[in-house]
Amino acid sequence: MLLVEPEALLRQTVALTARSLGMGTIHEAASGAVARRLLQAHAFDGAVFAIDCADGAADCFDLSLLDQVRGGQSASAPDIPIAIMVEHATCALLKQLQTRQVHRLILKPFRARVLLDTFASFAAAPPRGR
């Protein structure tokens, strides 16, 4: 599983907790650049991407990681389950996420348990073709 989140404390807490609970390894990426390299090198069974904008504008969400996976430009199957984390969601964003087959939207703030439950549900999903 892949977690893309700029906040180190959240990333590390989720990854360490998942490992201690026997949920497997959560690969961590603090930025889109690191996530792109991981997506090229490893096949993931699911991913959670934080896509917030720096200035909070509704039209500046970066969906390029999502598009990379859905477009078959990663080592993962294009239909892996993906969740998106945002601080706010607009109707336009929801439509974009729906057309890209996002499985879950997580609104910030939330407890780390929400991410752990998301990864657990992804792990329980039937295997997908590569």
Helices and strands as residue ranges (DSSP letters): E 2-4, H 8-20, E 27-29, H 32-41, E 47-50, H 64-70, E 82-86, H 91-99, E 104-107, H 112-124
